[in-house]
């Protein structure tokens, strides 16, 4: 499982001009599900995201977590995080989970974040989405579950 995390001042996701998720300060999580991922992967990655110290403390050092700041998360499913661009010009997505498996794991990840009392907004799985954000920093990190 892979999460591309962006620290944001605000973010929203739209589907066909309808806002389906919006947050203020917190993190935008673009979430990729791989074929090998399971419920344990979702729990591990959610805990990692919730506890990552990427928010500034009073001294301006990144020393606070999403839990500490009482921020929100906007989670957007992103199968393209598993693209293999090693051969040719067209990415291969063989390592991405099948949609029927991925949808449940995206929800498991979101539910795990919510158990840390983090408000979670969601994109719409499988839809063509438009994501808007104001990146804070910018701070952008890739986090993956252990192999």
PASEBA-1860 file (N, C-alpha, C; in nm, 3 decimals):
! residues 147
1> XXXXXXXX> 0.086/-0.116/0.000/0.000/0.000/0.000/0.090/0.122/0.000 ~ 0.052/0.221/-0.078/0.131/0.343/-0.090/0.042/0.464/-0.066 ~ 0.099/0.561/0.007/0.029/0.686/0.029/0.121/0.801/-0.008 ~ 0.077/0.883/-0.100/0.145/1.009/-0.128/0.071/1.113/-0.045 ~ 0.142/1.167/0.054/0.082/1.257/0.152/0.125/1.399/0.124 ~ 0.030/1.489/0.124/0.060/1.630/0.111/-0.001/1.704/0.229 ~ 0.083/1.780/0.298/0.032/1.865/0.406/-0.038/1.983/0.340 ~ -0.162/2.007/0.381/-0.242/2.110/0.312/-0.305/2.208/0.411
9> XXXXXXXX> -0.329/2.328/0.360/-0.411/2.425/0.432/-0.558/2.397/0.407 ~ -0.586/2.348/0.285/-0.721/2.305/0.249/-0.712/2.219/0.124 ~ -0.813/2.135/0.106/-0.820/2.050/-0.012/-0.965/2.009/-0.036 ~ -0.995/1.981/-0.162/-1.128/1.931/-0.196/-1.118/1.841/-0.318 ~ -1.216/1.754/-0.330/-1.227/1.668/-0.447/-1.366/1.684/-0.504 ~ -1.371/1.694/-0.637/-1.497/1.712/-0.708/-1.515/1.597/-0.808 ~ -1.640/1.561/-0.827/-1.679/1.466/-0.930/-1.791/1.533/-1.008 ~ -1.767/1.558/-1.136/-1.866/1.622/-1.223/-1.921/1.750/-1.160
17> XXXXXXXX> -1.834/1.838/-1.118/-1.869/1.968/-1.059/-1.939/1.959/-0.924 ~ -1.944/1.842/-0.864/-2.002/1.826/-0.730/-1.887/1.804/-0.632 ~ -1.882/1.883/-0.525/-1.781/1.863/-0.421/-1.823/1.740/-0.341 ~ -1.736/1.638/-0.338/-1.769/1.516/-0.264/-1.686/1.503/-0.136 ~ -1.582/1.585/-0.122/-1.502/1.585/-0.002/-1.424/1.714/0.009 ~ -1.418/1.771/0.128/-1.343/1.895/0.149/-1.291/1.900/0.291 ~ -1.168/1.951/0.308/-1.108/1.965/0.441/-1.038/2.099/0.451 ~ -1.016/2.140/0.576/-0.931/2.253/0.606/-0.789/2.200/0.630
25> XXXXXXXX> -0.719/2.253/0.730/-0.582/2.208/0.756/-0.575/2.059/0.786 ~ -0.474/1.994/0.728/-0.455/1.851/0.749/-0.372/1.791/0.640 ~ -0.414/1.673/0.594/-0.337/1.606/0.489/-0.427/1.548/0.382 ~ -0.380/1.565/0.259/-0.439/1.498/0.144/-0.362/1.368/0.128 ~ -0.433/1.257/0.122/-0.370/1.126/0.106/-0.415/1.067/-0.027 ~ -0.321/1.058/-0.121/-0.348/0.984/-0.245/-0.306/0.841/-0.215 ~ -0.401/0.749/-0.219/-0.382/0.613/-0.168/-0.384/0.510/-0.280 ~ -0.274/0.437/-0.293/-0.264/0.329/-0.391/-0.267/0.194/-0.321
33> XXXXXXXX> -0.345/0.102/-0.376/-0.358/-0.032/-0.319/-0.293/-0.131/-0.416 ~ -0.200/-0.211/-0.363/-0.133/-0.312/-0.444/-0.197/-0.449/-0.430 ~ -0.162/-0.538/-0.519/-0.218/-0.674/-0.520/-0.190/-0.751/-0.391 ~ -0.080/-0.722/-0.325/-0.040/-0.796/-0.205/-0.099/-0.738/-0.076 ~ -0.169/-0.626/-0.085/-0.216/-0.558/0.035/-0.337/-0.627/0.097 ~ -0.351/-0.605/0.229/-0.462/-0.664/0.304/-0.502/-0.569/0.416 ~ -0.588/-0.615/0.504/-0.635/-0.533/0.614/-0.523/-0.487/0.707 ~ -0.423/-0.573/0.728/-0.309/-0.533/0.812/-0.233/-0.418/0.749
41> XXXXXXXX> -0.221/-0.420/0.616/-0.154/-0.310/0.545/-0.228/-0.179/0.569 ~ -0.360/-0.185/0.561/-0.441/-0.064/0.581/-0.425/-0.010/0.722 ~ -0.427/-0.097/0.821/-0.411/-0.055/0.961/-0.273/0.007/0.984 ~ -0.169/-0.059/0.932/-0.032/-0.011/0.952/-0.013/0.126/0.889 ~ -0.059/0.141/0.765/-0.039/0.268/0.693/-0.121/0.380/0.755 ~ -0.241/0.352/0.799/-0.324/0.454/0.864/-0.256/0.503/0.992 ~ -0.203/0.412/1.071/-0.134/0.450/1.194/-0.011/0.535/1.162 ~ 0.063/0.495/1.061/0.181/0.571/1.020/0.142/0.713/0.980
49> XXXXXXXX> 0.039/0.727/0.899/-0.007/0.859/0.855/-0.056/0.943/0.972 ~ -0.131/0.884/1.061/-0.187/0.956/1.176/-0.079/1.008/1.269 ~ 0.031/0.934/1.280/0.136/0.968/1.376/0.257/1.039/1.315 ~ 0.261/1.052/1.183/0.375/1.119/1.118/0.387/1.263/1.169 ~ 0.504/1.299/1.213/0.524/1.434/1.267/0.569/1.526/1.153 ~ 0.469/1.579/1.081/0.497/1.665/0.966/0.436/1.804/0.980 ~ 0.380/1.832/1.096/0.318/1.962/1.121/0.405/2.041/1.219 ~ 0.412/2.171/1.200/0.499/2.256/1.280/0.452/2.269/1.424
57> XXXXXXXX> 0.550/2.272/1.514/0.523/2.305/1.654/0.539/2.456/1.670 ~ 0.532/2.506/1.792/0.542/2.649/1.818/0.676/2.706/1.774 ~ 0.779/2.623/1.770/0.912/2.667/1.727/0.936/2.657/1.578 ~ 0.834/2.613/1.504/0.848/2.602/1.359/0.913/2.473/1.311 ~ 0.930/2.376/1.401/0.987/2.246/1.363/0.875/2.147/1.336 ~ 0.895/2.061/1.238/0.795/1.957/1.211/0.804/1.855/1.324 ~ 0.716/1.871/1.420/0.722/1.790/1.541/0.585/1.748/1.590 ~ 0.481/1.775/1.510/0.345/1.743/1.552/0.278/1.654/1.446
65> XXXXXXXX> 0.190/1.569/1.491/0.120/1.476/1.402/-0.019/1.529/1.368 ~ -0.086/1.458/1.280/-0.224/1.492/1.246/-0.313/1.482/1.370 ~ -0.285/1.385/1.454/-0.359/1.370/1.579/-0.337/1.491/1.668 ~ -0.210/1.533/1.682/-0.176/1.647/1.768/-0.243/1.776/1.722 ~ -0.252/1.796/1.592/-0.305/1.921/1.538/-0.456/1.919/1.524 ~ -0.517/1.801/1.546/-0.661/1.783/1.527/-0.703/1.819/1.385 ~ -0.613/1.787/1.290/-0.640/1.812/1.149/-0.728/1.704/1.089 ~ -0.760/1.722/0.962/-0.845/1.629/0.889/-0.765/1.561/0.779
73> XXXXXXXX> -0.823/1.457/0.723/-0.762/1.387/0.610/-0.863/1.378/0.496 ~ -0.816/1.401/0.376/-0.893/1.378/0.254/-0.825/1.264/0.182 ~ -0.893/1.152/0.167/-0.835/1.031/0.110/-0.893/1.010/-0.030 ~ -0.801/1.000/-0.127/-0.840/0.984/-0.267/-0.770/0.859/-0.321 ~ -0.848/0.763/-0.366/-0.794/0.641/-0.424/-0.715/0.675/-0.551 ~ -0.595/0.615/-0.566/-0.505/0.653/-0.674/-0.429/0.530/-0.723 ~ -0.492/0.447/-0.807/-0.427/0.324/-0.853/-0.300/0.353/-0.932 ~ -0.287/0.473/-0.988/-0.169/0.505/-1.069/-0.040/0.512/-0.986
81> XXXXXXXX> -0.050/0.512/-0.853/0.070/0.506/-0.770/0.144/0.374/-0.788 ~ 0.077/0.276/-0.845/0.141/0.146/-0.871/0.182/0.130/-1.017 ~ 0.194/0.239/-1.089/0.236/0.234/-1.229/0.380/0.187/-1.240 ~ 0.404/0.101/-1.337/0.539/0.060/-1.372/0.572/0.127/-1.505 ~ 0.670/0.217/-1.502/0.707/0.291/-1.622/0.841/0.246/-1.678 ~ 0.887/0.128/-1.634/1.019/0.078/-1.672/1.034/0.041/-1.818 ~ 0.928/-0.002/-1.882/0.935/-0.044/-2.022/0.840/0.038/-2.106 ~ 0.885/0.075/-2.223/0.797/0.144/-2.317/0.752/0.280/-2.268
89> XXXXXXXX> 0.645/0.327/-2.328/0.594/0.461/-2.297/0.458/0.460/-2.229 ~ 0.396/0.344/-2.224/0.266/0.332/-2.159/0.284/0.262/-2.026 ~ 0.242/0.325/-1.915/0.257/0.261/-1.784/0.176/0.131/-1.776 ~ 0.231/0.038/-1.701/0.161/-0.087/-1.670/0.109/-0.078/-1.527 ~ -0.010/-0.129/-1.507/-0.071/-0.125/-1.372/-0.093/-0.265/-1.317 ~ -0.011/-0.360/-1.358/-0.026/-0.499/-1.315/-0.013/-0.516/-1.164 ~ 0.063/-0.430/-1.099/0.085/-0.443/-0.955/-0.026/-0.379/-0.872 ~ -0.114/-0.303/-0.936/-0.227/-0.242/-0.865/-0.333/-0.349/-0.837
97> XXXXXXXX> -0.400/-0.335/-0.724/-0.506/-0.430/-0.688/-0.625/-0.415/-0.782 ~ -0.699/-0.523/-0.799/-0.823/-0.518/-0.876/-0.922/-0.427/-0.801 ~ -1.005/-0.354/-0.874/-1.098/-0.261/-0.809/-1.185/-0.325/-0.701 ~ -1.233/-0.447/-0.725/-1.321/-0.510/-0.626/-1.248/-0.541/-0.495 ~ -1.115/-0.558/-0.500/-1.036/-0.576/-0.378/-0.997/-0.442/-0.318 ~ -0.961/-0.347/-0.403/-0.910/-0.219/-0.358/-1.014/-0.136/-0.283 ~ -1.138/-0.139/-0.329/-1.240/-0.053/-0.268/-1.257/-0.082/-0.118 ~ -1.253/-0.207/-0.081/-1.266/-0.243/0.061/-1.145/-0.200/0.142
105> XXXXXXXX> -1.027/-0.205/0.082/-0.905/-0.167/0.154/-0.894/-0.015/0.167 ~ -0.944/0.058/0.071/-0.949/0.205/0.085/-1.039/0.239/0.203 ~ -1.153/0.175/0.211/-1.244/0.201/0.323/-1.184/0.156/0.455 ~ -1.110/0.044/0.456/-1.044/-0.003/0.578/-0.941/0.100/0.625 ~ -0.867/0.159/0.531/-0.769/0.263/0.564/-0.841/0.384/0.626 ~ -0.948/0.429/0.562/-1.023/0.545/0.613/-1.080/0.517/0.753 ~ -1.136/0.401/0.771/-1.192/0.364/0.901/-1.085/0.360/1.009 ~ -0.966/0.311/0.974/-0.856/0.306/1.069/-0.814/0.447/1.109
113> XXXXXXXX> -0.809/0.540/1.015/-0.779/0.680/1.049/-0.885/0.737/1.143 ~ -1.010/0.706/1.116/-1.120/0.757/1.199/-1.111/0.706/1.342 ~ -1.055/0.588/1.362/-1.040/0.535/1.497/-0.939/0.616/1.579 ~ -0.857/0.698/1.511/-0.767/0.791/1.581/-0.835/0.926/1.602 ~ -0.966/0.931/1.583/-1.046/1.054/1.596/-1.006/1.160/1.494 ~ -0.963/1.114/1.378/-0.930/1.204/1.268/-1.052/1.213/1.177 ~ -1.103/1.334/1.153/-1.212/1.348/1.056/-1.160/1.312/0.916 ~ -1.231/1.226/0.847/-1.188/1.178/0.716/-1.295/1.207/0.612
121> XXXXXXXX> -1.254/1.273/0.506/-1.337/1.292/0.388/-1.281/1.200/0.280 ~ -1.365/1.164/0.185/-1.324/1.066/0.084/-1.354/1.118/-0.056 ~ -1.269/1.074/-0.150/-1.303/1.090/-0.290/-1.406/0.985/-0.325 ~ -1.439/0.972/-0.451/-1.534/0.870/-0.495/-1.458/0.764/-0.573 ~ -1.454/0.644/-0.519/-1.376/0.536/-0.577/-1.417/0.512/-0.722 ~ -1.318/0.505/-0.811/-1.342/0.472/-0.950/-1.391/0.585/-1.037 ~ -1.418/0.700/-0.978/-1.471/0.814/-1.054/-1.356/0.898/-1.109 ~ -1.384/0.973/-1.214/-1.290/1.074/-1.262/-1.304/1.192/-1.167
129> XXXXXXXX> -1.197/1.223/-1.095/-1.202/1.324/-0.991/-1.111/1.442/-1.025 ~ -1.150/1.556/-0.973/-1.067/1.677/-0.980/-1.030/1.710/-0.837 ~ -0.901/1.713/-0.810/-0.853/1.740/-0.675/-0.789/1.878/-0.672 ~ -0.833/1.959/-0.580/-0.777/2.093/-0.561/-0.719/2.100/-0.421 ~ -0.603/2.167/-0.410/-0.540/2.178/-0.280/-0.455/2.302/-0.271 ~ -0.435/2.346/-0.149/-0.335/2.447/-0.119/-0.234/2.376/-0.030 ~ -0.119/2.343/-0.091/-0.014/2.270/-0.022/0.050/2.361/0.082 ~ 0.078/2.309/0.199/0.137/2.384/0.308/0.283/2.347/0.320
137> XXXXXXXX> 0.370/2.436/0.279/0.513/2.411/0.293/0.591/2.445/0.167 ~ 0.582/2.368/0.064/0.509/2.241/0.052/0.578/2.126/0.125 ~ 0.496/2.037/0.176/0.544/1.914/0.237/0.472/1.800/0.167 ~ 0.549/1.715/0.099/0.495/1.601/0.026/0.583/1.480/0.055 ~ 0.522/1.370/0.100/0.597/1.249/0.136/0.531/1.125/0.077 ~ 0.614/1.027/0.042/0.564/0.896/0.000/0.587/0.800/0.116 ~ 0.481/0.730/0.156/0.491/0.631/0.263/0.439/0.499/0.208 ~ 0.513/0.391/0.233/0.473/0.258/0.185/0.474/0.159/0.300
145> XXX> 0.388/0.060/0.288/0.390/-0.049/0.386/0.518/-0.129/0.365 ~ 0.570/-0.190/0.473/0.689/-0.272/0.457/0.665/-0.388/0.361 ~ 0.770/-0.427/0.291/0.759/-0.539/0.194/0.729/-0.668/0.264
END
